[in-house]
Amino acid sequence: METKIIDNHPSLKKSEDRFKKVLDSLVASFQIEGIHFDEKDLQKIAGDVEKEIKK
């Protein structure tokens, strides 16, 4: 996503909010395909991705 778009949309400035929206979108995509994740699995996946992003 271009920085200009993020600067123009205050709701996208907070990285935690953007991360949550992306994660929710991915989960919804899997659910459409009939793949459902356990809450524990989702938390582990989210934690792993956050660790990777912060590197």
Predicted model as a PDB file, atoms N, CA, C, CB and O in Angstrom, pLDDT in the B-factor column:
MODEL        1                                                                  
ATOM      1  N   MET A   1       0.852  -1.169   0.000  1.00 46.00           N  
ATOM      2  CA  MET A   1       0.000   0.000   0.000  1.00 46.00           C  
ATOM      3  C   MET A   1       0.901   1.235   0.000  1.00 46.00           C  
ATOM      4  CB  MET A   1      -0.971  -0.004   1.227  1.00 46.00           C  
ATOM      5  O   MET A   1       1.876   1.304   0.748  1.00 46.00           O  
ATOM      6  N   GLU A   2       0.572   2.178  -0.820  1.00 51.00           N  
ATOM      7  CA  GLU A   2       1.381   3.378  -0.905  1.00 51.00           C  
ATOM      8  C   GLU A   2       1.229   4.212   0.354  1.00 51.00           C  
ATOM      9  CB  GLU A   2       1.002   4.195  -2.134  1.00 51.00           C  
ATOM     10  O   GLU A   2       0.157   4.254   0.959  1.00 51.00           O  
ATOM     11  N   THR A   3       2.308   4.874   0.743  1.00 57.00           N  
ATOM     12  CA  THR A   3       2.282   5.728   1.929  1.00 57.00           C  
ATOM     13  C   THR A   3       1.242   6.827   1.776  1.00 57.00           C  
ATOM     14  CB  THR A   3       3.664   6.340   2.185  1.00 57.00           C  
ATOM     15  O   THR A   3       0.591   7.203   2.751  1.00 57.00           O  
ATOM     16  N   LYS A   4       1.083   7.338   0.584  1.00 65.00           N  
ATOM     17  CA  LYS A   4       0.130   8.424   0.351  1.00 65.00           C  
ATOM     18  C   LYS A   4      -1.286   7.988   0.747  1.00 65.00           C  
ATOM     19  CB  LYS A   4       0.163   8.864  -1.134  1.00 65.00           C  
ATOM     20  O   LYS A   4      -2.030   8.773   1.336  1.00 65.00           O  
ATOM     21  N   ILE A   5      -1.658   6.763   0.434  1.00 61.00           N  
ATOM     22  CA  ILE A   5      -2.985   6.266   0.786  1.00 61.00           C  
ATOM     23  C   ILE A   5      -3.127   6.186   2.298  1.00 61.00           C  
ATOM     24  CB  ILE A   5      -3.239   4.886   0.147  1.00 61.00           C  
ATOM     25  O   ILE A   5      -4.154   6.585   2.847  1.00 61.00           O  
ATOM     26  N   ILE A   6      -2.107   5.676   2.974  1.00 59.00           N  
ATOM     27  CA  ILE A   6      -2.157   5.574   4.430  1.00 59.00           C  
ATOM     28  C   ILE A   6      -2.271   6.963   5.053  1.00 59.00           C  
ATOM     29  CB  ILE A   6      -0.908   4.843   4.968  1.00 59.00           C  
ATOM     30  O   ILE A   6      -3.031   7.154   6.002  1.00 59.00           O  
ATOM     31  N   ASP A   7      -1.521   7.935   4.528  1.00 66.00           N  
ATOM     32  CA  ASP A   7      -1.568   9.298   5.068  1.00 66.00           C  
ATOM     33  C   ASP A   7      -2.941   9.927   4.907  1.00 66.00           C  
ATOM     34  CB  ASP A   7      -0.525  10.168   4.389  1.00 66.00           C  
ATOM     35  O   ASP A   7      -3.351  10.734   5.741  1.00 66.00           O  
ATOM     36  N   ASN A   8      -3.650   9.575   3.857  1.00 69.00           N  
ATOM     37  CA  ASN A   8      -4.953  10.180   3.587  1.00 69.00           C  
ATOM     38  C   ASN A   8      -6.101   9.498   4.311  1.00 69.00           C  
ATOM     39  CB  ASN A   8      -5.220  10.162   2.119  1.00 69.00           C  
ATOM     40  O   ASN A   8      -7.211  10.031   4.330  1.00 69.00           O  
ATOM     41  N   HIS A   9      -5.870   8.349   4.899  1.00 65.00           N  
ATOM     42  CA  HIS A   9      -6.920   7.613   5.592  1.00 65.00           C  
ATOM     43  C   HIS A   9      -6.514   7.402   7.049  1.00 65.00           C  
ATOM     44  CB  HIS A   9      -7.196   6.253   4.894  1.00 65.00           C  
ATOM     45  O   HIS A   9      -5.748   6.489   7.356  1.00 65.00           O  
ATOM     46  N   PRO A  10      -7.027   8.243   7.941  1.00 65.00           N  
ATOM     47  CA  PRO A  10      -6.642   8.150   9.352  1.00 65.00           C  
ATOM     48  C   PRO A  10      -6.873   6.769   9.960  1.00 65.00           C  
ATOM     49  CB  PRO A  10      -7.402   9.170  10.147  1.00 65.00           C  
ATOM     50  O   PRO A  10      -6.143   6.365  10.866  1.00 65.00           O  
ATOM     51  N   SER A  11      -7.874   6.043   9.476  1.00 62.00           N  
ATOM     52  CA  SER A  11      -8.151   4.726  10.048  1.00 62.00           C  
ATOM     53  C   SER A  11      -7.065   3.709   9.711  1.00 62.00           C  
ATOM     54  CB  SER A  11      -9.495   4.221   9.557  1.00 62.00           C  
ATOM     55  O   SER A  11      -7.013   2.643  10.324  1.00 62.00           O  
ATOM     56  N   LEU A  12      -6.203   4.016   8.752  1.00 59.00           N  
ATOM     57  CA  LEU A  12      -5.144   3.090   8.359  1.00 59.00           C  
ATOM     58  C   LEU A  12      -3.789   3.440   8.983  1.00 59.00           C  
ATOM     59  CB  LEU A  12      -5.019   3.071   6.850  1.00 59.00           C  
ATOM     60  O   LEU A  12      -2.813   2.718   8.778  1.00 59.00           O  
ATOM     61  N   LYS A  13      -3.719   4.527   9.734  1.00 64.00           N  
ATOM     62  CA  LYS A  13      -2.436   4.961  10.285  1.00 64.00           C  
ATOM     63  C   LYS A  13      -1.934   4.058  11.401  1.00 64.00           C  
ATOM     64  CB  LYS A  13      -2.551   6.371  10.798  1.00 64.00           C  
ATOM     65  O   LYS A  13      -0.724   3.911  11.574  1.00 64.00           O  
ATOM     66  N   LYS A  14      -2.823   3.460  12.148  1.00 72.00           N  
ATOM     67  CA  LYS A  14      -2.410   2.614  13.260  1.00 72.00           C  
ATOM     68  C   LYS A  14      -2.097   1.214  12.737  1.00 72.00           C  
ATOM     69  CB  LYS A  14      -3.510   2.562  14.357  1.00 72.00           C  
ATOM     70  O   LYS A  14      -2.968   0.531  12.197  1.00 72.00           O  
ATOM     71  N   SER A  15      -0.851   0.799  12.903  1.00 72.00           N  
ATOM     72  CA  SER A  15      -0.429  -0.484  12.338  1.00 72.00           C  
ATOM     73  C   SER A  15      -1.191  -1.650  12.960  1.00 72.00           C  
ATOM     74  CB  SER A  15       1.071  -0.680  12.538  1.00 72.00           C  
ATOM     75  O   SER A  15      -1.454  -2.638  12.275  1.00 72.00           O  
ATOM     76  N   GLU A  16      -1.556  -1.562  14.250  1.00 75.00           N  
ATOM     77  CA  GLU A  16      -2.303  -2.644  14.889  1.00 75.00           C  
ATOM     78  C   GLU A  16      -3.674  -2.810  14.234  1.00 75.00           C  
ATOM     79  CB  GLU A  16      -2.461  -2.373  16.401  1.00 75.00           C  
ATOM     80  O   GLU A  16      -4.145  -3.928  14.027  1.00 75.00           O  
ATOM     81  N   ASP A  17      -4.303  -1.687  13.912  1.00 77.00           N  
ATOM     82  CA  ASP A  17      -5.614  -1.743  13.256  1.00 77.00           C  
ATOM     83  C   ASP A  17      -5.497  -2.341  11.861  1.00 77.00           C  
ATOM     84  CB  ASP A  17      -6.238  -0.340  13.177  1.00 77.00           C  
ATOM     85  O   ASP A  17      -6.335  -3.145  11.452  1.00 77.00           O  
ATOM     86  N   ARG A  18      -4.457  -1.948  11.133  1.00 78.00           N  
ATOM     87  CA  ARG A  18      -4.246  -2.492   9.789  1.00 78.00           C  
ATOM     88  C   ARG A  18      -3.994  -3.988   9.855  1.00 78.00           C  
ATOM     89  CB  ARG A  18      -3.070  -1.787   9.092  1.00 78.00           C  
ATOM     90  O   ARG A  18      -4.529  -4.747   9.047  1.00 78.00           O  
ATOM     91  N   PHE A  19      -3.175  -4.418  10.823  1.00 79.00           N  
ATOM     92  CA  PHE A  19      -2.868  -5.835  10.973  1.00 79.00           C  
ATOM     93  C   PHE A  19      -4.143  -6.618  11.267  1.00 79.00           C  
ATOM     94  CB  PHE A  19      -1.831  -6.052  12.091  1.00 79.00           C  
ATOM     95  O   PHE A  19      -4.368  -7.675  10.676  1.00 79.00           O  
ATOM     96  N   LYS A  20      -4.980  -6.111  12.175  1.00 82.00           N  
ATOM     97  CA  LYS A  20      -6.222  -6.791  12.529  1.00 82.00           C  
ATOM     98  C   LYS A  20      -7.145  -6.898  11.315  1.00 82.00           C  
ATOM     99  CB  LYS A  20      -6.932  -6.051  13.674  1.00 82.00           C  
ATOM    100  O   LYS A  20      -7.766  -7.938  11.095  1.00 82.00           O  
ATOM    101  N   LYS A  21      -7.236  -5.825  10.528  1.00 85.00           N  
ATOM    102  CA  LYS A  21      -8.085  -5.851   9.342  1.00 85.00           C  
ATOM    103  C   LYS A  21      -7.597  -6.876   8.320  1.00 85.00           C  
ATOM    104  CB  LYS A  21      -8.139  -4.469   8.705  1.00 85.00           C  
ATOM    105  O   LYS A  21      -8.397  -7.584   7.710  1.00 85.00           O  
ATOM    106  N   VAL A  22      -6.284  -6.948   8.141  1.00 84.00           N  
ATOM    107  CA  VAL A  22      -5.719  -7.926   7.204  1.00 84.00           C  
ATOM    108  C   VAL A  22      -5.985  -9.341   7.697  1.00 84.00           C  
ATOM    109  CB  VAL A  22      -4.200  -7.699   7.023  1.00 84.00           C  
ATOM    110  O   VAL A  22      -6.394 -10.208   6.924  1.00 84.00           O  
ATOM    111  N   LEU A  23      -5.751  -9.572   8.989  1.00 83.00           N  
ATOM    112  CA  LEU A  23      -5.988 -10.894   9.562  1.00 83.00           C  
ATOM    113  C   LEU A  23      -7.465 -11.287   9.442  1.00 83.00           C  
ATOM    114  CB  LEU A  23      -5.549 -10.924  11.036  1.00 83.00           C  
ATOM    115  O   LEU A  23      -7.781 -12.416   9.064  1.00 83.00           O  
ATOM    116  N   ASP A  24      -8.362 -10.359   9.764  1.00 87.00           N  
ATOM    117  CA  ASP A  24      -9.800 -10.640   9.643  1.00 87.00           C  
ATOM    118  C   ASP A  24     -10.175 -10.977   8.208  1.00 87.00           C  
ATOM    119  CB  ASP A  24     -10.625  -9.442  10.128  1.00 87.00           C  
ATOM    120  O   ASP A  24     -10.989 -11.867   7.963  1.00 87.00           O  
ATOM    121  N   SER A  25      -9.578 -10.261   7.263  1.00 90.00           N  
ATOM    122  CA  SER A  25      -9.853 -10.513   5.853  1.00 90.00           C  
ATOM    123  C   SER A  25      -9.378 -11.902   5.431  1.00 90.00           C  
ATOM    124  CB  SER A  25      -9.185  -9.446   4.987  1.00 90.00           C  
ATOM    125  O   SER A  25     -10.077 -12.613   4.708  1.00 90.00           O  
ATOM    126  N   LEU A  26      -8.186 -12.282   5.889  1.00 86.00           N  
ATOM    127  CA  LEU A  26      -7.667 -13.614   5.559  1.00 86.00           C  
ATOM    128  C   LEU A  26      -8.533 -14.718   6.149  1.00 86.00           C  
ATOM    129  CB  LEU A  26      -6.234 -13.762   6.057  1.00 86.00           C  
ATOM    130  O   LEU A  26      -8.828 -15.711   5.483  1.00 86.00           O  
ATOM    131  N   VAL A  27      -8.937 -14.539   7.404  1.00 87.00           N  
ATOM    132  CA  VAL A  27      -9.786 -15.538   8.059  1.00 87.00           C  
ATOM    133  C   VAL A  27     -11.113 -15.656   7.312  1.00 87.00           C  
ATOM    134  CB  VAL A  27     -10.031 -15.165   9.550  1.00 87.00           C  
ATOM    135  O   VAL A  27     -11.600 -16.762   7.077  1.00 87.00           O  
ATOM    136  N   ALA A  28     -11.692 -14.523   6.941  1.00 91.00           N  
ATOM    137  CA  ALA A  28     -12.962 -14.545   6.201  1.00 91.00           C  
ATOM    138  C   ALA A  28     -12.805 -15.272   4.872  1.00 91.00           C  
ATOM    139  CB  ALA A  28     -13.473 -13.112   5.960  1.00 91.00           C  
ATOM    140  O   ALA A  28     -13.698 -16.013   4.461  1.00 91.00           O  
ATOM    141  N   SER A  29     -11.677 -15.065   4.198  1.00 91.00           N  
ATOM    142  CA  SER A  29     -11.433 -15.741   2.928  1.00 91.00           C  
ATOM    143  C   SER A  29     -11.381 -17.258   3.109  1.00 91.00           C  
ATOM    144  CB  SER A  29     -10.128 -15.241   2.303  1.00 91.00           C  
ATOM    145  O   SER A  29     -11.944 -18.006   2.310  1.00 91.00           O  
ATOM    146  N   PHE A  30     -10.702 -17.699   4.162  1.00 89.00           N  
ATOM    147  CA  PHE A  30     -10.643 -19.136   4.440  1.00 89.00           C  
ATOM    148  C   PHE A  30     -12.026 -19.684   4.794  1.00 89.00           C  
ATOM    149  CB  PHE A  30      -9.654 -19.420   5.583  1.00 89.00           C  
ATOM    150  O   PHE A  30     -12.383 -20.789   4.384  1.00 89.00           O  
ATOM    151  N   GLN A  31     -12.800 -18.916   5.552  1.00 90.00           N  
ATOM    152  CA  GLN A  31     -14.135 -19.369   5.944  1.00 90.00           C  
ATOM    153  C   GLN A  31     -15.040 -19.529   4.729  1.00 90.00           C  
ATOM    154  CB  GLN A  31     -14.760 -18.387   6.938  1.00 90.00           C  
ATOM    155  O   GLN A  31     -15.862 -20.444   4.682  1.00 90.00           O  
ATOM    156  N   ILE A  32     -14.896 -18.651   3.756  1.00 92.00           N  
ATOM    157  CA  ILE A  32     -15.676 -18.758   2.520  1.00 92.00           C  
ATOM    158  C   ILE A  32     -15.384 -20.088   1.832  1.00 92.00           C  
ATOM    159  CB  ILE A  32     -15.362 -17.576   1.567  1.00 92.00           C  
ATOM    160  O   ILE A  32     -16.271 -20.699   1.238  1.00 92.00           O  
ATOM    161  N   GLU A  33     -14.126 -20.529   1.920  1.00 92.00           N  
ATOM    162  CA  GLU A  33     -13.714 -21.797   1.312  1.00 92.00           C  
ATOM    163  C   GLU A  33     -14.049 -23.001   2.191  1.00 92.00           C  
ATOM    164  CB  GLU A  33     -12.223 -21.773   1.028  1.00 92.00           C  
ATOM    165  O   GLU A  33     -13.776 -24.142   1.820  1.00 92.00           O  
ATOM    166  N   GLY A  34     -14.640 -22.742   3.355  1.00 92.00           N  
ATOM    167  CA  GLY A  34     -15.027 -23.827   4.249  1.00 92.00           C  
ATOM    168  C   GLY A  34     -13.953 -24.243   5.237  1.00 92.00           C  
ATOM    169  O   GLY A  34     -14.074 -25.282   5.886  1.00 92.00           O  
ATOM    170  N   ILE A  35     -12.906 -23.442   5.355  1.00 90.00           N  
ATOM    171  CA  ILE A  35     -11.823 -23.740   6.287  1.00 90.00           C  
ATOM    172  C   ILE A  35     -12.002 -22.856   7.516  1.00 90.00           C  
ATOM    173  CB  ILE A  35     -10.418 -23.514   5.625  1.00 90.00           C  
ATOM    174  O   ILE A  35     -11.992 -21.629   7.418  1.00 90.00           O  
ATOM    175  N   HIS A  36     -12.164 -23.490   8.665  1.00 88.00           N  
ATOM    176  CA  HIS A  36     -12.382 -22.748   9.901  1.00 88.00           C  
ATOM    177  C   HIS A  36     -11.244 -23.039  10.865  1.00 88.00           C  
ATOM    178  CB  HIS A  36     -13.747 -23.111  10.538  1.00 88.00           C  
ATOM    179  O   HIS A  36     -10.813 -24.184  11.003  1.00 88.00           O  
ATOM    180  N   PHE A  37     -10.760 -21.997  11.530  1.00 85.00           N  
ATOM    181  CA  PHE A  37      -9.653 -22.117  12.474  1.00 85.00           C  
ATOM    182  C   PHE A  37     -10.167 -22.084  13.906  1.00 85.00           C  
ATOM    183  CB  PHE A  37      -8.629 -20.996  12.250  1.00 85.00           C  
ATOM    184  O   PHE A  37     -11.130 -21.386  14.221  1.00 85.00           O  
ATOM    185  N   ASP A  38      -9.513 -22.843  14.759  1.00 89.00           N  
ATOM    186  CA  ASP A  38      -9.765 -22.797  16.191  1.00 89.00           C  
ATOM    187  C   ASP A  38      -9.198 -21.469  16.717  1.00 89.00           C  
ATOM    188  CB  ASP A  38      -9.121 -24.038  16.930  1.00 89.00           C  
ATOM    189  O   ASP A  38      -8.207 -20.968  16.186  1.00 89.00           O  
ATOM    190  N   GLU A  39      -9.810 -20.909  17.741  1.00 88.00           N  
ATOM    191  CA  GLU A  39      -9.362 -19.630  18.299  1.00 88.00           C  
ATOM    192  C   GLU A  39      -7.892 -19.686  18.736  1.00 88.00           C  
ATOM    193  CB  GLU A  39     -10.247 -19.236  19.489  1.00 88.00           C  
ATOM    194  O   GLU A  39      -7.147 -18.725  18.541  1.00 88.00           O  
ATOM    195  N   LYS A  40      -7.483 -20.806  19.324  1.00 92.00           N  
ATOM    196  CA  LYS A  40      -6.084 -20.972  19.737  1.00 92.00           C  
ATOM    197  C   LYS A  40      -5.151 -20.907  18.539  1.00 92.00           C  
ATOM    198  CB  LYS A  40      -5.894 -22.302  20.476  1.00 92.00           C  
ATOM    199  O   LYS A  40      -4.102 -20.266  18.588  1.00 92.00           O  
ATOM    200  N   ASP A  41      -5.545 -21.580  17.463  1.00 88.00           N  
ATOM    201  CA  ASP A  41      -4.730 -21.578  16.251  1.00 88.00           C  
ATOM    202  C   ASP A  41      -4.596 -20.171  15.680  1.00 88.00           C  
ATOM    203  CB  ASP A  41      -5.331 -22.514  15.204  1.00 88.00           C  
ATOM    204  O   ASP A  41      -3.514 -19.770  15.252  1.00 88.00           O  
ATOM    205  N   LEU A  42      -5.695 -19.426  15.673  1.00 86.00           N  
ATOM    206  CA  LEU A  42      -5.666 -18.056  15.156  1.00 86.00           C  
ATOM    207  C   LEU A  42      -4.734 -17.180  15.977  1.00 86.00           C  
ATOM    208  CB  LEU A  42      -7.073 -17.456  15.146  1.00 86.00           C  
ATOM    209  O   LEU A  42      -3.978 -16.382  15.423  1.00 86.00           O  
ATOM    210  N   GLN A  43      -4.784 -17.324  17.291  1.00 88.00           N  
ATOM    211  CA  GLN A  43      -3.912 -16.520  18.148  1.00 88.00           C  
ATOM    212  C   GLN A  43      -2.444 -16.859  17.900  1.00 88.00           C  
ATOM    213  CB  GLN A  43      -4.264 -16.738  19.628  1.00 88.00           C  
ATOM    214  O   GLN A  43      -1.592 -15.971  17.886  1.00 88.00           O  
ATOM    215  N   LYS A  44      -2.151 -18.146  17.706  1.00 91.00           N  
ATOM    216  CA  LYS A  44      -0.777 -18.556  17.432  1.00 91.00           C  
ATOM    217  C   LYS A  44      -0.304 -18.012  16.082  1.00 91.00           C  
ATOM    218  CB  LYS A  44      -0.662 -20.090  17.457  1.00 91.00           C  
ATOM    219  O   LYS A  44       0.810 -17.501  15.968  1.00 91.00           O  
ATOM    220  N   ILE A  45      -1.145 -18.123  15.079  1.00 84.00           N  
ATOM    221  CA  ILE A  45      -0.798 -17.611  13.752  1.00 84.00           C  
ATOM    222  C   ILE A  45      -0.560 -16.106  13.817  1.00 84.00           C  
ATOM    223  CB  ILE A  45      -1.915 -17.935  12.730  1.00 84.00           C  
ATOM    224  O   ILE A  45       0.427 -15.605  13.277  1.00 84.00           O  
ATOM    225  N   ALA A  46      -1.461 -15.389  14.476  1.00 83.00           N  
ATOM    226  CA  ALA A  46      -1.325 -13.931  14.594  1.00 83.00           C  
ATOM    227  C   ALA A  46      -0.035 -13.568  15.328  1.00 83.00           C  
ATOM    228  CB  ALA A  46      -2.545 -13.328  15.330  1.00 83.00           C  
ATOM    229  O   ALA A  46       0.671 -12.644  14.926  1.00 83.00           O  
ATOM    230  N   GLY A  47       0.270 -14.287  16.395  1.00 86.00           N  
ATOM    231  CA  GLY A  47       1.496 -14.033  17.139  1.00 86.00           C  
ATOM    232  C   GLY A  47       2.734 -14.280  16.301  1.00 86.00           C  
ATOM    233  O   GLY A  47       3.685 -13.499  16.337  1.00 86.00           O  
ATOM    234  N   ASP A  48       2.721 -15.373  15.544  1.00 88.00           N  
ATOM    235  CA  ASP A  48       3.856 -15.701  14.678  1.00 88.00           C  
ATOM    236  C   ASP A  48       4.063 -14.621  13.614  1.00 88.00           C  
ATOM    237  CB  ASP A  48       3.641 -17.071  14.008  1.00 88.00           C  
ATOM    238  O   ASP A  48       5.194 -14.215  13.344  1.00 88.00           O  
ATOM    239  N   VAL A  49       2.976 -14.167  13.019  1.00 81.00           N  
ATOM    240  CA  VAL A  49       3.073 -13.140  11.975  1.00 81.00           C  
ATOM    241  C   VAL A  49       3.573 -11.827  12.575  1.00 81.00           C  
ATOM    242  CB  VAL A  49       1.700 -12.928  11.283  1.00 81.00           C  
ATOM    243  O   VAL A  49       4.417 -11.160  11.976  1.00 81.00           O  
ATOM    244  N   GLU A  50       3.067 -11.449  13.744  1.00 80.00           N  
ATOM    245  CA  GLU A  50       3.514 -10.218  14.391  1.00 80.00           C  
ATOM    246  C   GLU A  50       5.015 -10.262  14.688  1.00 80.00           C  
ATOM    247  CB  GLU A  50       2.727  -9.985  15.686  1.00 80.00           C  
ATOM    248  O   GLU A  50       5.726  -9.280  14.475  1.00 80.00           O  
ATOM    249  N   LYS A  51       5.486 -11.401  15.178  1.00 84.00           N  
ATOM    250  CA  LYS A  51       6.912 -11.550  15.452  1.00 84.00           C  
ATOM    251  C   LYS A  51       7.725 -11.381  14.176  1.00 84.00           C  
ATOM    252  CB  LYS A  51       7.200 -12.915  16.087  1.00 84.00           C  
ATOM    253  O   LYS A  51       8.773 -10.736  14.179  1.00 84.00           O  
ATOM    254  N   GLU A  52       7.239 -11.962  13.094  1.00 82.00           N  
ATOM    255  CA  GLU A  52       7.954 -11.899  11.816  1.00 82.00           C  
ATOM    256  C   GLU A  52       7.974 -10.471  11.288  1.00 82.00           C  
ATOM    257  CB  GLU A  52       7.305 -12.841  10.781  1.00 82.00           C  
ATOM    258  O   GLU A  52       8.989 -10.024  10.754  1.00 82.00           O  
ATOM    259  N   ILE A  53       6.868  -9.752  11.429  1.00 73.00           N  
ATOM    260  CA  ILE A  53       6.782  -8.378  10.942  1.00 73.00           C  
ATOM    261  C   ILE A  53       7.736  -7.470  11.709  1.00 73.00           C  
ATOM    262  CB  ILE A  53       5.344  -7.856  11.060  1.00 73.00           C  
ATOM    263  O   ILE A  53       8.348  -6.572  11.132  1.00 73.00           O  
ATOM    264  N   LYS A  54       7.857  -7.705  12.995  1.00 72.00           N  
ATOM    265  CA  LYS A  54       8.677  -6.829  13.842  1.00 72.00           C  
ATOM    266  C   LYS A  54      10.172  -7.062  13.663  1.00 72.00           C  
ATOM    267  CB  LYS A  54       8.311  -7.027  15.294  1.00 72.00           C  
ATOM    268  O   LYS A  54      10.972  -6.293  14.197  1.00 72.00           O  
ATOM    269  N   LYS A  55      10.574  -8.091  12.935  1.00 61.00           N  
ATOM    270  CA  LYS A  55      12.012  -8.373  12.718  1.00 61.00           C  
ATOM    271  C   LYS A  55      12.660  -7.325  11.898  1.00 61.00           C  
ATOM    272  CB  LYS A  55      12.210  -9.705  12.054  1.00 61.00           C  
ATOM    273  O   LYS A  55      13.857  -7.409  11.624  1.00 61.00           O  
TER     274      LYS A  55                                                      
ENDMDL                                                                          
END                                                                             
